[in-house]
Amino acid sequence: MFSSAAISGGTPLGASRRGLDEALCSSVRIPSNRGPFNIMIEINAADPNLRVIGRDPVPPALRRFIWDIQSMVELAESEREVLLIGRDLMARLFTTEDWLPTVFAVPNPAGGQQFQIYHDVLDRFSVVSTILSGGACVTISQPSVWEIAGVLRGAVNRQQLDASSTKSAQAGASSLSQARAVEARSSGSGEVMELCNALDDRTSIVIHVYGGDIGQISRRSGASHGSMDAQPSGYANTANDPPYDIFSIQSEIRD
């Protein structure tokens, strides 16, 4: 199991919906007939690139989870409350594992990679998957935001690294996490960690919810105990498989 990190109180996190409402007020709805469903796809008229085209509906469990995380971020009064509620929401999501679209679970035979599953238009949070092929490791500098993380499949060894030197990383505390283990970390941790698949013959998957868009925050990845001055790592999403956004999860499915 992941060890529970200390959860400290923080400043109120209740956020105004004004910016989100402004983004939505310029949207239009276009019906799309796909199979047995009639899907209404939200498209932002000001920025049509925000839409997700030709994609199956967001799996219901994932949609519910994203809505709950959004509500939590808007209504929670402290970071402590976010971490406590968010950890419970992820534990509920992990009761099944068929909700993760395969496009966000593709392993890289050469090592680990990350996909952005959801991008919040106001950059209040993001949902990310880390995919580790058999025996693969990825080193990630923890961004200065809160994080909720859990092992969806397989088993992962989390090794804390001492990055006081920008040229090398020294091994610190480690923990082994099995499937469905969930942890929460506060925004002040500033850790550098190495995530390694504890299984040599199977892919392991970690799901993260970060308190911001970590694609805009410096993150590094590299080989085991490698250099810590590598370029910030990017996402493995292709142009045909962008992350979901508010317009994706607002799709209406009618009989």
VOPAGU-2260 file (C-alpha; in pm, 1 decimal, decimal comma):
REM VOPAGU-2260
SITE   aa  ch    i         X         Y         Z
SITE  MET   A    0       0,0       0,0       0,0
SITE  PHE   A    1     105,2     358,6     -48,6
SITE  SER   A    2     194,0     516,8     282,5
SITE  SER   A    3     -37,6     799,9     381,4
SITE  ALA   A    4     126,2    1137,8     340,8
SITE  ALA   A    5      70,0    1413,1     592,6
SITE  ILE   A    6    -226,5    1625,7     489,1
SITE  SER   A    7    -199,4    1982,4     606,7
SITE  GLY   A    8    -464,3    2249,4     605,3
SITE  GLY   A    9    -454,0    2515,4     338,6
SITE  THR   A   10    -620,5    2822,8     207,0
SITE  PRO   A   11    -979,4    2806,9      84,1
SITE  LEU   A   12   -1004,6    2645,7    -258,8
SITE  GLY   A   13   -1365,0    2730,8    -343,2
SITE  ALA   A   14   -1338,4    2879,8    -690,4
SITE  SER   A   15   -1568,2    3108,4    -880,7
SITE  ARG   A   16   -1733,1    2956,5   -1187,3
SITE  ARG   A   17   -1724,6    3290,1   -1370,4
SITE  GLY   A   18   -1435,4    3197,4   -1598,6
SITE  LEU   A   19   -1589,9    2861,0   -1684,5
SITE  ASP   A   20   -1929,7    3017,3   -1751,3
SITE  GLU   A   21   -1767,9    3269,9   -1983,7
SITE  ALA   A   22   -1600,6    2986,8   -2174,6
SITE  LEU   A   23   -1928,2    2800,1   -2209,4
SITE  CYS   A   24   -2149,2    3093,5   -2305,3
SITE  SER   A   25   -1999,7    3102,1   -2655,6
SITE  SER   A   26   -2053,5    2732,1   -2720,7
SITE  VAL   A   27   -2298,8    2570,0   -2957,8
SITE  ARG   A   28   -2443,7    2219,2   -2971,1
SITE  ILE   A   29   -2426,1    1997,5   -3274,9
SITE  PRO   A   30   -2606,2    1661,3   -3286,8
SITE  SER   A   31   -2403,4    1362,1   -3395,8
SITE  ASN   A   32   -2559,4    1024,9   -3473,5
SITE  ARG   A   33   -2325,9     749,3   -3358,3
SITE  GLY   A   34   -2463,8     398,5   -3343,1
SITE  PRO   A   35   -2764,9     365,8   -3111,2
SITE  PHE   A   36   -2695,9     700,5   -2944,8
SITE  ASN   A   37   -2772,3    1059,5   -3036,2
SITE  ILE   A   38   -2483,6    1257,0   -2889,3
SITE  MET   A   39   -2490,9    1633,5   -2845,1
SITE  ILE   A   40   -2132,5    1753,1   -2869,5
SITE  GLU   A   41   -2042,8    2085,6   -2708,7
SITE  ILE   A   42   -1820,5    2297,7   -2934,3
SITE  ASN   A   43   -1661,6    2621,9   -2822,5
SITE  ALA   A   44   -1736,8    2871,2   -3101,2
SITE  ALA   A   45   -1436,3    3084,4   -3006,0
SITE  ASP   A   46   -1195,3    2790,4   -3016,6
SITE  PRO   A   47   -1324,9    2489,0   -3212,1
SITE  ASN   A   48   -1002,9    2302,1   -3130,1
SITE  LEU   A   49   -1140,9    2237,1   -2781,6
SITE  ARG   A   50   -1393,5    1990,5   -2918,1
SITE  VAL   A   51   -1328,4    1616,8   -2937,9
SITE  ILE   A   52   -1424,5    1491,2   -3282,2
SITE  GLY   A   53   -1521,7    1137,8   -3379,7
SITE  ARG   A   54   -1473,4     991,9   -3032,9
SITE  ASP   A   55   -1684,0     745,6   -2841,7
SITE  PRO   A   56   -1871,8     884,5   -2539,4
SITE  VAL   A   57   -1672,2     931,3   -2221,0
SITE  PRO   A   58   -1713,3     613,7   -2011,1
SITE  PRO   A   59   -1984,2     684,1   -1748,1
SITE  ALA   A   60   -1763,3     604,2   -1446,7
SITE  LEU   A   61   -1488,7     835,6   -1572,7
SITE  ARG   A   62   -1739,8    1112,9   -1648,3
SITE  ARG   A   63   -1886,6    1085,0   -1298,8
SITE  PHE   A   64   -1538,9    1094,0   -1145,0
SITE  ILE   A   65   -1440,9    1407,1   -1337,6
SITE  TRP   A   66   -1765,1    1583,0   -1244,8
SITE  ASP   A   67   -1712,4    1491,7    -878,4
SITE  ILE   A   68   -1350,9    1614,9    -882,6
SITE  GLN   A   69   -1462,8    1942,0   -1044,8
SITE  SER   A   70   -1733,4    1991,4    -782,6
SITE  MET   A   71   -1485,7    1910,3    -507,3
SITE  VAL   A   72   -1234,5    2167,7    -633,5
SITE  GLU   A   73   -1506,8    2431,2    -657,1
SITE  LEU   A   74   -1663,8    2368,6    -316,2
SITE  ALA   A   75   -1383,5    2246,9     -87,4
SITE  GLU   A   76   -1270,9    2497,9     172,2
SITE  SER   A   77    -913,4    2372,9     212,3
SITE  GLU   A   78    -650,7    2154,6      52,4
SITE  ARG   A   79    -695,1    1905,9     335,1
SITE  GLU   A   80   -1058,6    1862,7     234,7
SITE  VAL   A   81    -962,1    1819,3    -131,3
SITE  LEU   A   82    -716,7    1541,7     -47,0
SITE  LEU   A   83    -952,3    1356,6     185,1
SITE  ILE   A   84   -1248,6    1367,4     -52,8
SITE  GLY   A   85   -1038,7    1311,9    -364,7
SITE  ARG   A   86    -874,4    1001,8    -221,0
SITE  ASP   A   87   -1217,6     857,4    -147,9
SITE  LEU   A   88   -1345,1     940,9    -498,0
SITE  MET   A   89   -1049,2     764,8    -659,9
SITE  ALA   A   90   -1092,1     459,6    -436,9
SITE  ARG   A   91   -1453,9     434,7    -554,8
SITE  LEU   A   92   -1347,3     471,5    -918,6
SITE  PHE   A   93   -1100,1     185,6    -874,9
SITE  THR   A   94   -1371,7     -66,9    -783,2
SITE  THR   A   95   -1370,9    -140,7   -1159,0
SITE  GLU   A   96   -1107,5     -78,2   -1424,5
SITE  ASP   A   97   -1300,7     -93,7   -1750,2
SITE  TRP   A   98   -1352,8     284,3   -1755,8
SITE  LEU   A   99   -1003,4     376,0   -1881,0
SITE  PRO   A  100   -1005,2     424,1   -2262,0
SITE  THR   A  101    -737,1     215,2   -2430,5
SITE  VAL   A  102    -592,0     523,7   -2603,2
SITE  PHE   A  103    -475,9     644,3   -2261,0
SITE  ALA   A  104    -330,3     305,8   -2161,1
SITE  VAL   A  105     -87,0     227,3   -2443,0
SITE  PRO   A  106     250,0     104,0   -2311,2
SITE  ASN   A  107     579,1     212,9   -2458,6
SITE  PRO   A  108     814,8     -87,5   -2490,4
SITE  ALA   A  109    1108,4     147,4   -2438,1
SITE  GLY   A  110     989,1     261,8   -2094,8
SITE  GLY   A  111     716,4     461,5   -1920,8
SITE  GLN   A  112     497,9     735,6   -2062,9
SITE  GLN   A  113     215,4     963,6   -1952,4
SITE  PHE   A  114    -117,8    1053,1   -2111,4
SITE  GLN   A  115    -336,5    1348,0   -2017,2
SITE  ILE   A  116    -688,9    1211,3   -1971,9
SITE  TYR   A  117    -864,8    1535,4   -1878,3
SITE  HIS   A  118    -773,6    1902,6   -1906,0
SITE  ASP   A  119    -968,5    2159,1   -1706,3
SITE  VAL   A  120   -1029,3    2478,5   -1902,0
SITE  LEU   A  121    -943,0    2687,7   -1592,8
SITE  ASP   A  122    -628,7    2481,4   -1514,0
SITE  ARG   A  123    -759,0    2394,1   -1166,4
SITE  PHE   A  124    -682,0    2024,1   -1202,0
SITE  SER   A  125    -580,1    1758,7   -1453,1
SITE  VAL   A  126    -618,1    1381,3   -1474,8
SITE  VAL   A  127    -315,7    1186,3   -1599,9
SITE  SER   A  128    -223,0     821,6   -1652,8
SITE  THR   A  129     129,9     684,2   -1617,4
SITE  ILE   A  130     177,7     366,4   -1821,3
SITE  LEU   A  131     472,3     144,6   -1729,5
SITE  SER   A  132     565,1    -152,0   -1946,4
SITE  GLY   A  133     717,1    -457,0   -1778,1
SITE  GLY   A  134    1006,7    -351,9   -1552,8
SITE  ALA   A  135    1002,1       7,6   -1682,4
SITE  CYS   A  136    1077,2     312,6   -1467,1
SITE  VAL   A  137    1001,0     681,6   -1502,1
SITE  THR   A  138    1146,3     961,4   -1288,5
SITE  ILE   A  139     912,1    1253,8   -1225,2
SITE  SER   A  140     974,1    1579,7   -1042,6
SITE  GLN   A  141     669,4    1641,5    -825,3
SITE  PRO   A  142     502,3    1970,8    -925,8
SITE  SER   A  143     419,4    2225,8    -657,0
SITE  VAL   A  144      51,1    2127,0    -650,0
SITE  TRP   A  145    -150,6    1868,3    -458,4
SITE  GLU   A  146    -177,2    1518,6    -600,7
SITE  ILE   A  147    -402,2    1214,9    -560,7
SITE  ALA   A  148    -251,8     900,3    -712,2
SITE  GLY   A  149    -340,6     533,9    -724,0
SITE  VAL   A  150    -237,3     210,6    -891,9
SITE  LEU   A  151    -515,7      98,5   -1124,6
SITE  ARG   A  152    -342,5    -214,4   -1254,4
SITE  GLY   A  153     -32,6    -411,7   -1163,7
SITE  ALA   A  154     211,7    -310,0    -890,7
SITE  VAL   A  155     439,9      -7,2    -867,7
SITE  ASN   A  156     745,3      68,4    -658,8
SITE  ARG   A  157     772,3     433,9    -564,5
SITE  GLN   A  158    1126,6     546,8    -484,1
SITE  GLN   A  159    1182,5     890,8    -335,2
SITE  LEU   A  160    1492,4    1063,0    -470,4
SITE  ASP   A  161    1709,6    1335,8    -327,1
SITE  ALA   A  162    1733,2    1596,9    -598,8
SITE  SER   A  163    1932,4    1853,2    -399,9
SITE  SER   A  164    2190,8    1814,0    -672,4
SITE  THR   A  165    2075,7    1899,1   -1023,7
SITE  LYS   A  166    2323,0    1649,0   -1171,8
SITE  SER   A  167    2233,8    1329,4    -987,5
SITE  ALA   A  168    1966,5    1174,0    -771,7
SITE  GLN   A  169    2027,7     972,0    -457,0
SITE  ALA   A  170    1786,0     699,4    -349,7
SITE  GLY   A  171    1564,0     764,3     -48,6
SITE  ALA   A  172    1257,9     596,7     102,7
SITE  SER   A  173    1068,5     349,4    -115,2
SITE  SER   A  174     728,8     179,9    -100,3
SITE  LEU   A  175     554,3     -91,7    -299,9
SITE  SER   A  176     194,6     -27,2    -404,3
SITE  GLN   A  177     -43,7    -294,4    -528,5
SITE  ALA   A  178    -351,0    -245,9    -748,3
SITE  ARG   A  179    -622,7     -18,2    -600,9
SITE  ALA   A  180    -383,5     146,1    -352,3
SITE  VAL   A  181    -449,6     522,2    -335,3
SITE  GLU   A  182    -251,5     802,6    -172,1
SITE  ALA   A  183    -276,0    1181,4    -141,3
SITE  ARG   A  184      10,5    1430,4    -123,4
SITE  SER   A  185      -2,5    1794,4     -27,6
SITE  SER   A  186     127,6    2074,4    -247,2
SITE  GLY   A  187     432,1    2142,0     -31,6
SITE  SER   A  188     602,6    1805,9     -81,3
SITE  GLY   A  189     827,4    1908,8    -372,9
SITE  GLU   A  190     943,9    1549,8    -411,9
SITE  VAL   A  191    1129,4    1388,5    -696,5
SITE  MET   A  192    1020,5    1027,8    -737,2
SITE  GLU   A  193    1091,2     726,6    -948,6
SITE  LEU   A  194     796,3     505,1   -1038,9
SITE  CYS   A  195     893,3     153,0   -1141,6
SITE  ASN   A  196     677,4    -132,4   -1258,5
SITE  ALA   A  197     731,0    -408,1   -1002,5
SITE  LEU   A  198     621,2    -665,9   -1261,2
SITE  ASP   A  199     842,6    -779,1   -1547,3
SITE  ASP   A  200     571,6    -946,6   -1754,4
SITE  ARG   A  201     275,7    -707,6   -1727,5
SITE  THR   A  202     192,7    -341,0   -1771,2
SITE  SER   A  203     121,7    -136,2   -1459,3
SITE  ILE   A  204     -91,2     180,5   -1461,9
SITE  VAL   A  205     -97,2     473,6   -1219,8
SITE  ILE   A  206    -375,4     735,2   -1229,2
SITE  HIS   A  207    -301,1    1086,7   -1100,6
SITE  VAL   A  208    -519,0    1388,1   -1027,3
SITE  TYR   A  209    -306,7    1702,3    -995,6
SITE  GLY   A  210    -415,2    2039,0    -862,0
SITE  GLY   A  211    -323,2    2216,2   -1184,5
SITE  ASP   A  212    -223,5    2156,9   -1543,3
SITE  ILE   A  213     110,4    1983,6   -1494,5
SITE  GLY   A  214     171,4    2009,4   -1866,8
SITE  GLN   A  215     256,2    2374,3   -1792,2
SITE  ILE   A  216     469,3    2286,2   -1487,8
SITE  SER   A  217     825,4    2157,7   -1512,5
SITE  ARG   A  218     838,4    1780,1   -1486,4
SITE  ARG   A  219    1133,9    1559,5   -1570,5
SITE  SER   A  220    1157,2    1196,4   -1667,3
SITE  GLY   A  221    1455,0     972,2   -1724,2
SITE  ALA   A  222    1613,9     635,6   -1664,1
SITE  SER   A  223    1665,6     482,7   -1321,4
SITE  HIS   A  224    1892,9     702,4   -1104,6
SITE  GLY   A  225    1975,7     908,0   -1410,5
SITE  SER   A  226    2043,7    1275,2   -1460,1
SITE  MET   A  227    1790,7    1511,3   -1304,2
SITE  ASP   A  228    1855,8    1796,7   -1548,2
SITE  ALA   A  229    1665,2    1642,6   -1841,3
SITE  GLN   A  230    1406,9    1837,8   -2038,0
SITE  PRO   A  231    1052,4    1845,5   -1893,8
SITE  SER   A  232     860,0    1541,8   -2016,8
SITE  GLY   A  233     553,4    1578,3   -2233,7
SITE  TYR   A  234     239,5    1374,3   -2286,3
SITE  ALA   A  235     211,3    1078,7   -2521,9
SITE  ASN   A  236    -133,1    1184,9   -2655,9
SITE  THR   A  237    -159,6    1185,7   -3033,3
SITE  ALA   A  238    -342,1    1449,3   -3237,5
SITE  ASN   A  239    -632,6    1204,2   -3276,3
SITE  ASP   A  240    -655,6    1134,2   -2902,7
SITE  PRO   A  241    -644,7    1466,0   -2715,5
SITE  PRO   A  242    -750,3    1479,4   -2350,8
SITE  TYR   A  243   -1116,3    1516,0   -2266,7
SITE  ASP   A  244   -1239,3    1863,1   -2172,2
SITE  ILE   A  245   -1556,3    2018,8   -2032,2
SITE  PHE   A  246   -1724,6    1996,1   -2371,3
SITE  SER   A  247   -1654,1    1623,4   -2391,4
SITE  ILE   A  248   -1802,8    1534,0   -2056,3
SITE  GLN   A  249   -2108,5    1754,7   -2114,6
SITE  SER   A  250   -2213,2    1539,4   -2411,9
SITE  GLU   A  251   -2576,4    1434,3   -2376,3
SITE  ILE   A  252   -2671,5    1077,2   -2467,8
SITE  ARG   A  253   -3038,9    1032,6   -2552,0
SITE  ASP   A  254   -3244,7     722,5   -2614,8
